[in-house]
Amino acid sequence: MQDSSRIDSPASTTSYALTDEQLNSLLTRVQQNQLQLINEFIRSNGSSQTRNGNFVDCTARFNGEKGSDVEAFIDAICIYKDCTQVSDENAIRGLPMLLTGEAATFWLGVKSSVQNWDDVLKTLRSAYSVKLAPYRVYRELFSREQTDDESTELFVCKARALLAQLPDTDALSEKIKLDMIYGLLNIRIRKRLIRDSVQTFDELLKSARSIEQSLAESKVKSCDKSEENDKRKVKRPKCVYCKSFGHEVSDCLAVKRKNEKSNQSTTANTGKTETTAAVRSTISCYGCGAPGVIRSRCTKCNPPTSSKSETTTQESARSATISQFYAADVTESKCKRPILPINICGLNGTAFADTGASCSIMGSNLYHKIKRPMYIQQRKSECNAR
């Protein structure tokens, strides 16, 4: 028989009284535990996921030729690999898709010795990354200055890339780098930008951009003004003949007057020639009737006189005699000279008396006669001047 007192009595309960601080601390602990469970769940799910990315959509290419930047290629593929979650195995398998030319041939020879992704990067750097020696870095840096058509941002980036090749032991401070690159800037930038006004490369580039923008605007305005001035200026025509403005050669009055005068003179000369020919056709000798000649010039009516021919004959005979003594033709002289008939060793001839000439000329016959031994007899002779 059961005890009725146990059946009828209600179940005993235990109650606790909590303060507000205890309740808040309890809720905070519960929330922290929930956050930890959620983070662990996310990590476990993320690590269990497989990385199936590849280089199919990667646009970076490297050919291995001289001048190709292998560091830029490595940076591009590493960033693409991390963003698309490409595994090391898939990256090594897909690398030949990004290599062309000499680089592709090089990869065929070394891919068997590559074990992981780090080996790939080391192999590419050792084969194509040529780091300059410090002295060559400085020489390359100072070999050129910024040109007029080169942006300051691009020039500074190239200079900083060169300085980045310096070893860590020879690294320069940013202030020294800034001084070196500032000295290589174009004069149009340096005269508008004070060196002490910038302390970092960001400040330098920011100030240089604003200067280049203002220069570009002023250049556009100057070009517009010059075009407007050219449009306003109307070139006045100038005549190359009279050197006057306002007309050209085709409209020059002086040229027209000159052409008219030349035409008139040509017409007058033509008429004069025709008149002369007509007059000549009407003239004739009134002695013998020979056409085209007057009587004073007619050879039939006025034959040449014989005295003139005789005189010519005598002079030619005299010149033949004188040529025995003289080598020069002295008969051409118009002045009168004293002539003496002489005989030298049986050689007859004439001689000119001394007229104060500085030298005398003798013929070959007389020269040979004088060279022979001979007796000279002095006689008096009379001289007649002709």
C-alpha positions as CSV (number, residue, x, y, z in Angstrom):
1,M,0.0,0.0,0.0
2,Q,1.4,3.3,-1.1
3,D,2.0,6.3,1.1
4,S,-0.7,8.8,0.4
5,S,1.3,11.6,1.8
6,R,4.0,11.2,-0.9
7,I,1.5,11.2,-3.7
8,D,-0.4,14.3,-2.7
9,S,2.7,16.5,-1.9
10,P,3.9,18.7,-4.8
11,A,7.5,18.3,-6.3
12,S,10.1,20.4,-4.6
13,T,11.8,23.2,-6.8
14,T,15.0,25.2,-6.3
15,S,15.1,29.0,-7.2
16,Y,18.1,31.4,-7.5
17,A,18.1,35.1,-7.3
18,L,20.5,37.0,-9.8
19,T,21.5,40.6,-9.7
20,D,21.6,42.7,-12.9
21,E,25.4,42.6,-13.1
22,Q,25.5,38.8,-12.9
23,L,22.8,38.6,-15.6
24,N,24.8,40.9,-18.0
25,S,28.0,39.0,-17.5
26,L,26.2,35.7,-18.2
27,L,24.8,37.0,-21.5
28,T,28.2,38.4,-22.6
29,R,29.8,35.0,-22.1
30,V,27.1,33.3,-24.0
31,Q,27.6,35.7,-27.0
32,Q,31.4,35.3,-27.0
33,N,31.0,31.5,-27.0
34,Q,28.6,31.8,-30.0
35,L,31.1,34.0,-31.9
36,Q,34.0,31.6,-31.3
37,L,31.9,28.7,-32.6
38,I,30.9,30.6,-35.7
39,N,34.6,31.6,-36.5
40,E,35.8,28.1,-36.1
41,F,33.0,26.8,-38.3
42,I,34.0,29.4,-41.0
43,R,37.7,28.5,-40.8
44,S,37.0,24.8,-41.0
45,N,34.8,25.3,-44.1
46,G,37.3,27.6,-45.8
47,S,40.2,25.3,-45.3
48,S,38.3,22.4,-46.6
49,Q,37.5,24.2,-49.9
50,T,39.8,23.4,-52.8
51,R,41.5,26.1,-54.9
52,N,40.7,25.4,-58.6
53,G,41.8,28.8,-60.2
54,N,44.0,28.9,-63.3
55,F,45.8,31.3,-65.7
56,V,43.3,31.1,-68.6
57,D,42.1,34.7,-68.3
58,C,45.5,36.2,-67.3
59,T,46.7,38.7,-69.9
60,A,50.3,39.1,-68.7
61,R,52.9,37.8,-71.1
62,F,56.7,37.5,-71.1
63,N,58.9,36.8,-74.1
64,G,62.4,37.0,-72.5
65,E,63.8,39.5,-75.0
66,K,66.2,42.2,-74.1
67,G,64.4,45.1,-72.5
68,S,61.6,42.9,-71.1
69,D,60.9,43.5,-67.4
70,V,60.7,40.2,-65.6
71,E,59.9,41.9,-62.2
72,A,56.7,43.5,-63.6
73,F,55.7,40.1,-65.1
74,I,56.3,38.3,-61.8
75,D,54.3,40.9,-59.9
76,A,51.4,40.6,-62.3
77,I,51.1,36.8,-62.2
78,C,51.5,36.7,-58.4
79,I,48.7,39.2,-57.9
80,Y,46.5,37.3,-60.3
81,K,47.3,34.0,-58.6
82,D,46.3,35.4,-55.2
83,C,43.1,37.1,-56.4
84,T,41.8,34.1,-58.3
85,Q,42.9,31.5,-55.7
86,V,45.2,29.6,-58.1
87,S,47.0,26.7,-56.4
88,D,50.8,26.3,-56.8
89,E,50.3,23.1,-58.8
90,N,47.9,24.8,-61.2
91,A,50.1,27.9,-61.5
92,I,53.1,25.7,-62.4
93,R,51.1,23.8,-65.0
94,G,49.6,26.9,-66.5
95,L,52.7,29.1,-66.6
96,P,53.7,28.0,-70.2
97,M,50.5,29.8,-71.4
98,L,52.0,33.1,-70.3
99,L,55.5,32.6,-71.8
100,T,56.3,33.3,-75.4
101,G,59.4,33.3,-77.7
102,E,62.7,32.7,-75.9
103,A,61.1,32.5,-72.5
104,A,58.9,29.5,-73.6
105,T,62.0,27.7,-75.0
106,F,63.8,28.4,-71.7
107,W,60.9,27.0,-69.7
108,L,61.0,23.7,-71.6
109,G,64.5,23.2,-70.5
110,V,64.1,24.0,-66.8
111,K,60.6,22.8,-65.9
112,S,61.8,19.4,-64.9
113,S,64.0,20.9,-62.2
114,V,61.3,23.1,-60.7
115,Q,59.6,21.6,-57.6
116,N,57.3,24.5,-56.3
117,W,56.2,28.0,-57.0
118,D,59.1,29.6,-55.2
119,D,61.5,27.7,-57.4
120,V,59.6,29.1,-60.5
121,L,60.1,32.7,-59.3
122,K,63.8,32.1,-58.4
123,T,64.5,30.6,-61.8
124,L,62.9,33.4,-63.8
125,R,64.7,36.0,-61.7
126,S,68.1,34.3,-62.1
127,A,67.7,34.0,-65.9
128,Y,66.1,37.4,-66.8
129,S,66.5,39.8,-63.9
130,V,69.7,41.6,-64.4
131,K,70.4,43.9,-61.5
132,L,72.8,46.7,-62.2
133,A,75.8,47.4,-60.1
134,P,75.5,50.5,-57.9
135,Y,77.8,52.6,-60.1
136,R,75.9,51.6,-63.2
137,V,72.6,52.6,-61.4
138,Y,74.0,56.0,-60.7
139,R,75.4,56.4,-64.2
140,E,72.0,55.3,-65.8
141,L,70.2,57.7,-63.5
142,F,72.2,60.8,-64.3
143,S,72.6,60.0,-68.0
144,R,69.4,61.7,-68.9
145,E,67.1,64.5,-67.7
146,Q,63.4,65.1,-68.1
147,T,62.4,66.2,-71.6
148,D,59.8,68.8,-72.4
149,D,57.2,66.2,-73.6
150,E,57.7,63.8,-70.7
151,S,55.4,63.8,-67.7
152,T,56.9,64.3,-64.3
153,E,55.1,61.4,-62.8
154,L,56.5,58.9,-65.4
155,F,60.0,60.3,-65.1
156,V,60.0,60.1,-61.3
157,C,58.7,56.5,-61.5
158,K,61.5,55.5,-63.8
159,A,64.1,57.1,-61.6
160,R,62.8,55.5,-58.4
161,A,62.7,52.1,-60.2
162,L,66.4,52.5,-60.9
163,L,67.2,53.5,-57.3
164,A,65.3,50.4,-56.1
165,Q,67.9,48.2,-57.7
166,L,70.5,49.3,-55.2
167,P,71.4,46.7,-52.6
168,D,70.0,47.1,-49.1
169,T,73.5,47.9,-47.8
170,D,73.7,50.9,-50.1
171,A,70.1,52.1,-49.7
172,L,69.7,55.8,-49.7
173,S,67.4,57.9,-47.6
174,E,64.3,59.4,-49.1
175,K,65.6,62.9,-48.8
176,I,68.8,62.1,-50.8
177,K,66.7,60.4,-53.5
178,L,64.4,63.4,-53.6
179,D,67.4,65.7,-54.0
180,M,68.8,63.6,-56.8
181,I,65.6,63.3,-58.8
182,Y,64.6,66.9,-58.2
183,G,67.9,68.0,-59.9
184,L,67.0,66.0,-63.0
185,L,63.6,67.6,-63.5
186,N,62.9,69.9,-66.4
187,I,63.7,73.6,-65.9
188,R,60.0,74.5,-66.5
189,I,59.1,72.4,-63.3
190,R,62.1,73.4,-61.2
191,K,61.6,77.2,-61.7
192,R,58.0,76.9,-60.5
193,L,58.6,74.4,-57.7
194,I,61.0,75.2,-54.8
195,R,62.9,72.2,-53.4
196,D,62.3,73.1,-49.8
197,S,58.5,73.2,-50.4
198,V,58.3,69.4,-50.8
199,Q,59.5,66.8,-48.3
200,T,58.2,63.5,-49.9
201,F,57.7,62.1,-53.4
202,D,53.9,62.4,-53.0
203,E,54.1,66.1,-52.4
204,L,56.5,66.4,-55.3
205,L,54.2,64.6,-57.7
206,K,51.2,66.5,-56.5
207,S,52.8,69.9,-57.0
208,A,54.2,68.8,-60.4
209,R,50.8,67.7,-61.6
210,S,49.3,71.1,-60.8
211,I,52.2,72.9,-62.6
212,E,51.8,70.7,-65.7
213,Q,48.1,71.4,-65.8
214,S,48.6,75.1,-65.6
215,L,51.3,75.0,-68.3
216,A,49.0,72.9,-70.6
217,E,46.2,75.5,-70.1
218,S,48.5,78.4,-70.9
219,K,49.8,76.6,-74.0
220,V,46.3,76.1,-75.2
221,K,45.4,79.7,-74.7
222,S,48.5,80.9,-76.5
223,C,47.7,78.6,-79.4
224,D,44.2,79.9,-79.6
225,K,45.4,83.5,-79.5
226,S,47.9,82.9,-82.3
227,E,45.3,81.3,-84.4
228,E,43.0,84.3,-83.9
229,N,45.8,86.7,-84.8
230,D,46.5,84.7,-87.9
231,K,42.9,84.9,-88.9
232,R,42.7,88.6,-88.2
233,K,45.9,89.3,-90.2
234,V,45.0,89.5,-93.9
235,K,48.1,89.2,-96.0
236,R,48.4,92.1,-98.4
237,P,49.4,91.2,-101.9
238,K,52.7,92.5,-103.1
239,C,53.9,93.0,-106.6
240,V,57.4,91.4,-107.2
241,Y,58.0,93.8,-110.2
242,C,57.4,97.2,-108.7
243,K,57.7,96.1,-105.0
244,S,54.4,97.9,-104.2
245,F,51.6,96.5,-102.0
246,G,48.0,96.2,-103.0
247,H,48.3,94.3,-106.3
248,E,50.1,91.4,-108.0
249,V,52.2,91.2,-111.1
250,S,49.3,90.2,-113.3
251,D,47.6,93.5,-112.4
252,C,50.7,95.7,-112.4
253,L,50.3,98.9,-114.5
254,A,54.1,99.2,-114.9
255,V,54.3,95.8,-116.5
256,K,51.5,96.6,-118.9
257,R,53.1,99.8,-120.0
258,K,56.4,98.0,-120.5
259,N,54.7,95.4,-122.7
260,E,53.0,98.1,-124.7
261,K,56.3,99.9,-125.3
262,S,58.0,96.7,-126.4
263,N,55.2,96.0,-128.8
264,Q,55.5,99.5,-130.3
265,S,59.3,99.3,-130.7
266,T,59.0,95.9,-132.4
267,T,56.4,97.3,-134.8
268,A,58.6,100.3,-135.5
269,N,61.7,98.2,-136.1
270,T,59.8,96.0,-138.5
271,G,58.6,99.0,-140.5
272,K,62.1,100.5,-140.6
273,T,63.6,97.3,-141.9
274,E,61.0,97.1,-144.6
275,T,61.6,100.7,-145.5
276,T,65.4,100.2,-145.7
277,A,65.0,97.2,-148.0
278,A,62.6,99.2,-150.2
279,V,65.1,102.1,-150.5
280,R,67.9,99.7,-151.3
281,S,65.9,98.1,-154.0
282,T,65.4,101.6,-155.6
283,I,69.1,102.7,-155.4
284,S,71.4,102.2,-158.4
285,C,74.8,103.5,-159.7
286,Y,74.1,106.4,-162.1
287,G,77.4,105.6,-163.9
288,C,77.0,102.0,-164.9
289,G,73.5,101.3,-163.5
290,A,74.5,98.7,-161.0
291,P,71.6,98.1,-158.5
292,G,71.9,98.7,-154.7
293,V,75.0,100.9,-154.8
294,I,75.9,104.5,-155.4
295,R,78.6,105.6,-157.8
296,S,81.2,106.6,-155.2
297,R,81.1,103.0,-153.9
298,C,80.7,101.3,-157.3
299,T,83.7,99.0,-158.0
300,K,83.1,99.2,-161.7
301,C,83.2,103.0,-161.9
302,N,85.9,103.4,-159.3
303,P,88.5,100.6,-159.8
304,P,91.4,100.4,-157.3
305,T,94.5,102.6,-158.3
306,S,97.8,101.0,-159.4
307,S,99.9,103.3,-157.2
308,K,98.6,101.7,-154.1
309,S,99.6,98.3,-155.3
310,E,103.1,99.5,-156.4
311,T,103.6,101.0,-152.9
312,T,102.6,97.7,-151.4
313,T,105.1,95.9,-153.6
314,Q,107.9,98.2,-152.7
315,E,107.3,97.9,-149.0
316,S,107.2,94.1,-149.2
317,A,110.5,94.1,-151.0
318,R,112.0,96.5,-148.4
319,S,110.7,94.3,-145.6
320,A,112.3,91.2,-147.3
321,T,115.6,93.0,-147.4
322,I,115.4,94.3,-143.9
323,S,114.4,90.9,-142.6
324,Q,118.0,89.8,-143.3
325,F,119.1,92.0,-140.4
326,Y,116.1,92.2,-138.1
327,A,113.8,89.6,-136.7
328,A,111.0,92.0,-136.0
329,D,108.7,93.5,-138.7
330,V,109.6,97.2,-138.3
331,T,107.8,98.4,-141.4
332,E,104.5,98.4,-139.5
333,S,105.7,101.5,-137.5
334,K,104.1,104.7,-138.8
335,C,106.9,107.0,-137.6
336,K,109.7,107.9,-140.0
337,R,113.2,106.6,-139.3
338,P,116.6,107.3,-140.9
339,I,117.6,104.4,-143.1
340,L,121.2,103.7,-144.3
341,P,122.2,101.4,-147.3
342,I,125.0,99.2,-146.0
343,N,127.1,96.2,-147.2
344,I,128.5,93.8,-144.7
345,C,130.8,91.2,-146.1
346,G,129.0,91.1,-149.4
347,L,125.5,91.1,-147.8
348,N,123.6,94.1,-149.0
349,G,120.8,95.7,-146.9
350,T,119.6,98.7,-145.2
351,A,120.0,99.8,-141.6
352,F,118.2,102.1,-139.2
353,A,120.3,104.8,-137.5
354,D,120.4,104.8,-133.7
355,T,117.3,106.5,-132.4
356,G,118.0,106.0,-128.7
357,A,116.5,102.5,-128.5
358,S,117.5,100.5,-125.4
359,C,118.2,97.4,-127.5
360,S,118.7,96.4,-131.1
361,I,117.3,93.4,-132.9
362,M,119.2,91.6,-135.6
363,G,118.3,88.8,-138.0
364,S,119.8,85.3,-138.1
365,N,121.8,86.0,-141.3
366,L,123.5,89.0,-139.8
367,Y,124.2,87.1,-136.5
368,H,126.0,84.3,-138.3
369,K,128.0,86.8,-140.4
370,I,129.1,88.7,-137.4
371,K,130.3,85.5,-135.7
372,R,132.7,84.9,-138.5
373,P,136.1,86.6,-138.6
374,M,135.8,89.7,-140.8
375,Y,137.5,93.0,-141.5
376,I,135.4,96.1,-140.9
377,Q,136.2,99.2,-143.0
378,Q,134.8,102.6,-141.9
379,R,133.4,104.9,-144.6
380,K,131.4,108.0,-144.5
381,S,127.8,107.8,-145.9
382,E,125.0,110.1,-146.5
383,C,121.7,109.6,-144.7
384,N,118.3,110.4,-146.2
385,A,115.2,110.4,-144.0
386,R,112.0,109.2,-145.6
